[in-house]
Structures are given as structure tokens and as C-alpha cells.
Amino acid sequence: MAEILPLKAWRYADYLSPQIEELTAPLFDVVSEKQREKLYENPLNSIHLSVPNGPIPAENARKTLQMWKDQGIVKQDLIPGIYVYYQYFRLPGEQKERCRKGFIIQVKAYDWEEKQILRHENTIVSAVNDRVELLKSAQIQASPTHGLYEDAEFELEPYMDAAIGSPIYELEDYQGVREVLAVIHDAQIIKKFIDFIAKKQLILADGHHRFEGAIAYKNSMKGEFLEAKWKAHDYHLMYLTNALGKDLKILPTHRLFYGLEMVKEEFLEKLSDWFDIKKFPDPDELGSYAFHVSKTYGLVIGEESYFLKLKEEKFKELDLELPKALQELDLVALHEVLFHQILGLNQQDQRNSNQIVYERNFSRCIQEVRSQKATFAIITRELQIEQVLKVCHSGHLMPQKSTYFYPKALGGLLFASFNQEEFNYPYDAFFNQTEG
């Protein structure tokens, strides 16, 4: 099944550890424009590698990384390790602190057809191309993607709990999340992780574009470094968490639509063919409304808001050739009915459309509609992890931006090199360990 390796991470030099909070950055697909501009002001912030600026961003990332190496700003750990990564957080209205436990490793960048790593979402082509260019130029990965494994007995957790007691970093990030990073260097314990994951299929929770970029980069490097048993371009930086852990949280991602060509009355009339529509008294309250029933949504358009409930019988008449796991999903129905049947955008059009924007922040949805930048917003329910697992095992895909696993992993805590010389190590040692 899935093959993982420990990694010889590049990290900020020890003298910069007290400043680590100012050196980390949100992932490229969630960092806002304002956050970005503020982070760019710090010449040492990791955003210069993850979301490089300027007319030739990939080349700028390469030059920045080389300068940081030359000046000792970043240094490579001498031996590989498994980096234990705990995120402590609270959701709005909660008093009890949650903890999502996981670890960062290198995983083989399997092609999707190999079914060792399963995906659940479509990707947007332009975002993948940007990632490939960055990998080729800078040969570094500044943030891990997020993968899931299933461990009903929590076999790996005691080793992680023991390691996290001696952290490398402990900080509060831009989300208000307490981030703690530690490392395991013990070869026998590392082997336990390798052996455990070797029996598992992994599920990609977050970072579909970055992982697809890693696959494309790997395939572009075929024929290179043939003498090396372990090839840097075959591996990818990933943060793995237990899909059965109680603190794995998925938040909803809402939909904004820009440039609707029909008037509001005509749009509502077309919606009424497919949905039962009920006026909702206050748009600001939709964000806290509990959508208990499947295939129900909020609509904000102009100064008004509505409650939408899909007419299930009419949806069934479409007779979509989809497995039950997909037909049960709110977002599959939403994309098929609203964006395809009503607005005429097929699946490919939706993937490439600049009219559809995915937004987690409810307040921003309201603001975009009220400012008349967006024509309308669709407020969605959160997914359950059981639904994601069902879809992955069905072999089919959800619409893009179906899940928002919270909290997001943080960029800049460590870096993984694709440079073969920096990657080289006798990794066989971790596969040939005997119990002591």
C-alpha cells in the first residue's frame, strides 16, 4: 500500500526559533490578499517560497531559497525524522480545546490510477500548472498537503504523545490555533510508522492541487537519477492525521456567483422549479442557521435571503449515473441543479469558471453580495468525514472545494527538498530494523 519515508527537513536556523510565528504563513489557497501583502514585508517569511511574488515568481523563489541557504537562514537537519504535529484549537462558541494529532513525512507521489492515495475533489488546471512550475524551479516544498489514514486502535498515538512533550516549536498562528511541532529520530519507532502506513490506503484531505503538481513533476523527471534507489522527485511532503480521530473537523465552503445575466425575479422563478423556496427574515443570521436536513441551502441575493430545499423527486428524474455516495451529497446536487441545469455550466465549465468563487467566510459572502460585486451567495452545510470516506472508496469525485478541513496546516514550519543531493540518505536502514 502507501510508502512513506522520514525526511531530512530544512528548517529556519535555531537563532530564528523565537521569531517562528513571524516566519510562518497560511497555505497559498487560503491566504488573503491583505495577509499576503503584510507577510511579503518580512523578507524572511516563508511566503516567499510558497507564494512567491513578482513577474517571475518561481525564479524568485529559487533565488530566495539559495540566498537563505548561503546565509544560514535555513539549515537542513542532518538525519531524517518523523515530525509530530499537533494543532490545538477551539471552534466558535466552544469552551473545550480540541487537538488534531498528526505527523509530517514524505509519501510516494503515486499516480491516481495506482489507488494508493485516494482523492475526493476535482482540481482547477491553472492552479496545478503554477505548482509544477514552482517545484521545478525552487525544488522545495514549503507546506505539507493533508492526508488521512484509518487507525481505529490509535496505535501510533502513544509515540506521538511521547514526542510532543519535547517540542521544537510552539506558537499561535493566524487562525488562533496553537501549533506544536516535535520530531522522532528513533529508527525503530520510525519503522513502526512506515510499517503501519504500508498496510493502508491514504486519503487526500487537503492540497489536491499541490499533490497533483507533485505527480506531474515526478512524471516529468522520469529517466533522471536512474542510479539512485531513492529518488527525491518520487516523494511529496504530507501531514497525516487519523480519519477516526474525534477532533477531525470539516467546515462548509460557500459559493459566490458573479455576473448573473438574468434578473432576480427570473432567477427565483427558475429556482422554484427545482427547490421549495421560503423567505428567510435576516441574511446575517443564515451563517448560524443549523441546516439539519440534507440538500438544504441558504441563498443571499440583493438585500434578501431565502431557505432552499431541493425537490428530491425532481432531482431523481435526472437519473444521474452516479454512485449513491455522490447522489447523497448536498454539493453534488447543488452543482448539478443550480450551476448546470439552471445556469447552463457543465462540470468542465464550472471547473474553469471565474464566475464561481469558493468562500468559507460567511461574513465575506454577505459583504460581496451587499456591495453588489457578487450577484448571489449559496450558504452550504458542512460535510461529515464518513461521507468523504464513502466517496473516496467509490472512486468518484466531489465538486471542487467541497471540503475545508480545519484547522489548515501551517506553512514554513519545515521544508522538504526535491534536490537529489540534499535528499540522499540510506533509507534502507528504516526498513531493515529489528526489534531490540
N, C-alpha and C positions, 0 to 999 in steps of 0.2 A: 504494500500500500504506500502511504506517503513517506518520503525520505526527508529527514531533517539533519542539519549539521549545527554545531555550535559556531559562533563567529568570533573572529578577531576584530572587534569593533574599533572604529575610530571614535574618539570622544574628545570633548574640549579638555585642554590641559588642566591639571589639578589646580593651578593657581586661579583658574576661572570658575571653579566649582561654586564659590559663594555667589557668583553672578548668573548661575544657570537659569534662573527664572527669566532673566532678560535676554537669554540666548536662544531659548526655545520658541517655537512658532506653531500656530494651528496648521492643520493639513491644508493643502493647496485648494481643495474644493469647498472648504468652509470658511476660509479667512476672508473677511470683508475688505472692501477697498480701503476704508479708513484704517483698519488694523494693519493692512499691508503697508500703507504709506508710513505709519508710525514705526513699524518694525524695520523698514528699509533704512530708517535714520540711524540705526545701530549697525555699524559696519561689520560687526562680528555675529549678528543674528543669523540663525540657520536658514532663515527665509531666503537668503542669497544663494543657497544651494537647492532648496525645494521649490521655490517660485522665483527664479532669478528675474531681474529687471532689465530694461534696456532693449535696443533694437535687435541684438543678437543674444538673447537670454541664455541659451545653452552654453555658448562660448564664454559668456561672463561667469557662469557657474564654474566652468573648468578653471578659469584663471583665478577666481576667488579661492577655490579649494587648494590649488597649487601654492598660492601665496600663504594660506593658513598653514599648510604643511611646512613650508620653508621657514616660517616664522615661529613654529612650535605652538601655534594657537590650537591646533588639533593634533592628537597623538594616537597611535594605534596600540591597543592592548597587545601584549607580547604573546599571550596564549588564548585560545578560543574559550568562550564560556557561553552558558545559557543565562540570559539576562531576565531575571524575575521582575515583573512589572505589575504593581498594584495601583488601582485607582479608587480613591475614597471619595464618595460624593453623596449629595442629597438631592432628591427631586423637589420641585416647588411644593410647599405645604407639608413636607415630611420633616420630622424631628430626628428620626433614626438615620445614622450614617450607613450607607451601603459600601461594599467593597467588591469591585470586579477584579478577580485574580487571574493572572496570566504570565506568559513568558515570551521573550523575543528570541527567535532563532533564524537560521537560513533554511528555507524549504526549496525543494527542487521545483523549478518553474515548469510543471507538467503542462503539456497541451491539453485543452479541454477534453479532447476525444479520449484521452487516457483515463479519465474519470477517477483520478486520484484526488483532485481538488474539484469540488463542485461549485458552480456559481448559481446565483438566483436572479440576477438582473441583466438587462441589456446594457450596452455601453454606447457612448457617443464618440464617433470616429475621430473627430478633431482633437478631443482630449487625449485619446490614446496616442496619436501621432506626436503630440507635444511631449509626452512622457518618454517615447522611444528616442527622440532627438536628444533629450536631456541625459538619458542613460548613456548614449553613445559618446557624447561629448565629455561629460563630467565623470563618468564611470563611478558614480556614488549614488547611494540611496539614503535620503535624509530622514525618512519616516517609514515606519512599517505599515504594511496593509494589515487588516484584522481578519484572522481566520478562527474557525470553531472546530473543536473536536468533542467527542462524546465520552465522558468518563463518569459513569453512574456511581462508581465506588470512590471517586475522588482520590485515586491512587497517587497522583502527582502532587497533590496539595501539601502534604507534610513537608516535602523537600522545599517547596516554595516558601512555606511559612517559616521554615528554619533560616532560609537565606535572607528573607526580607528584614530580619532582625538586625542586620548589619548593612544598612543602605549605602549606596554610592551617592545618590541624590534624594532629597526630599524637598518638594516645593509645591506652591499653589499655582495653578495655571490660569489661563484666560477664561476658563469655564467656571472657576471657583472650585475646581477639583484638586484634591491633594494627591500628587503624583509621587510614587516611591519606586526607585529602581535599585536593584541589587544584582549580584552575579554569583553563579555557581561555576566553580572551576574543577571540582572533584570529578575525575574522569569516570568513575564507577556510577556516580549519580547521573552524569550526562548520558551515559549509556542507557540508563533506565528510561530516560525521556525519549531517546532515539528508538529504543525497542518498543516502547508503548505506542508512539505515534506510527511506527512501521506497521501496526495492525489496523490503522484507522484510515478512513477517507476523511479528508478535511473539507470544510465548507467555507467559502469566502464570504465573510460578513460585510466587509467594507474595503474599498480600494480596488474595485473591478477594473478601472482604467489603468491604474498603476500595475496591476498584475498582468493585464493583457499586454501592456507595454513591455513587461519583463519577458513574456512569451515571445513577442515579436523580436526583441533584442536577442534572446537566446537563439532563435531560429536564424537570425541574420549572421550569427557568429559560427555557424556550422562549418567545420573544416579548420577552425582556429585552435591552437594549443592542443593538437592531437596527442602530443607526448604526455600531457597532464592527465592523471587519473581523475582528479577532482578539478573541474573547470569552473571558474568564477561566474561565467555567464550563464551557467546552468541553474544558479540559485538566486533566491529572492528573499528579502527581509520581511518577516511576518511576525505579528504578535498573535499568539494563540491563547484563546480562553475556552473554558469548558461550557459547551452549549447547555449543559444541565445545571449550571450554577444558578443560584436563586437571584443573583444581582446582575444578570444579563438583561439590559433594558433596551427596547426599541421604541423610539419616539416617532410620531407621524410626520410626514413631509407633505405639505400642502401644495396646491397647484395654482399658479397665477397665469392668466391668459391676457395677452396684449394684442391690440389691433383687431378686435371683433368687427366684422364688416356689416352684420345685421343689427338692427335697432333692438333695444332691450325687450320691447313687447314681443317682437317676433321670436327672439331667443327664448323667452319664457314660455311662449306657446309651443315651440319645438321641444323644449324640456318636458312640458306637460304630457307629451305623447309617451314618454319613457319613465317619468317619475311622478309620484304623488308629491305635490308642492304645497308647503304650508309656510305662511309668513312667520318669520322669527322676529320678536319685538326689538331686540337690541344687538346689532352686529358685534359690539365689543364683548358680549357675553358668549359668543359662539366658541371662543377659544377654550372656555372652561366647561362646555357642554359635554356630557358623557353620551357618546353615540354607542349605546349598548347593542343596537340591532344591526346586523350585517347589511352592507350595501346601503348605508345611510350617510349623508354628507351635508355639510353646510355650504351655502352659496352666499357670497357677498358681491353685490353689484350695485353701483351707484351709491346711494345712501341707505339702501335697503339690504336685508338679509332674509334668507329662506332656508327651510329644512327640506331636504330632498330624500325621498325613499324610492329606490328603484322598483319598478313594476316587474316582479320576478318572472311572471308568466311571459311577458313580452320579451324579456331578456332570453328566456329559454327558447323562444321561437327563432332566435338567430341560429340555433343549432351549431354552435361553435365546436369545432373539432379539437377540444382541449380536455386534458385530464381533469378529474374532479377537484384535485388540489388547486388548480388555477381558477376554475369556474367559481369556486367559493370565495375568491379574494375580491375585496372591495375595489382595489385599484385596477384589476383586470377588467371588471365590469365598467368602471369609470372611463378608462381609456378607450374601450371598445364602443361604448354607447355615446359618451359626450364628445370625445375627440374624433372618433371615426364616423359613427352613424350620423351624428348631428352636425359636426363641423367639417367632415369630409377629409380628415387627415388619417391616412393609413398608418400602420406601425412604423414604416420607414420614414414617412413624413414627420411623424411625431418625434422620432429619434433625432432628426436633423432640424427641427423647427426652432426658430428663435422667438416664436410667439408663446411657447410654453416655458415657464420658469418654475423651478422647484424651490420651495421656501419652507424652512422649518419654523421660522419665527412668525407666530400668529400676528403680532402687532405690526410687523412689516407688511404682511398681507393686507391688513386694514389700511395702512398708510398708502400703499401703492394704489389701491382702488380709490380711496378718497381723494388722492392727488390727481386722479384720472390718468395716471400713467398706465396702469393695468385696467382692462375692461372689467374683469371679474376675478374672484378667488374662489377656489373649491377647498373647503376645510375637510380633512380626512381623519379617519380613525387610525389608531396605532395597530400594527401587526403583532401577532403572538409568535414567539420563536418556534412553536410547534408547526405553524403554518409555513414558515420559512423552510424548516427541515423537510416537510412534505413536498414542497415544490422542488427543492434540490434533488431529492431522491426520485422525483418523477422525470427528471432530465429536461424539464422545460424551464422557461424564464419568465420572470415578472417584468412589468414595465420598468424602465429606468427610474432610479431614485425612489424605489419602493420602500426602502428601509433606511432608518437613521439610528444606527446603534450608538447609544450614549453611555458613557462619555466617549468622545473621539480620542484616539491615541494622539500623543503629542509628538511633534517633530523636533529633532535636534538633541534628544537625549543621547542618541548614539547614531553612528553612520555605518553603512555596510559598503565595502569597496567591491567594484567589479574588475579592478586591476588584478591581473592574474598573479603578479609577483607579490602583491600585498595579501592576496587570498591564500597563497600556498601554505600548506601545513600537512603533516602526515595524519590525516583524519582517520585512517585505518585504526589508529590507537583507540578510538572511541567505540569501534565495532568489535574489537578483539579482547575487551576487558573481561577478566574472570572475577567472580565474586571473592572478596577477601574475607 
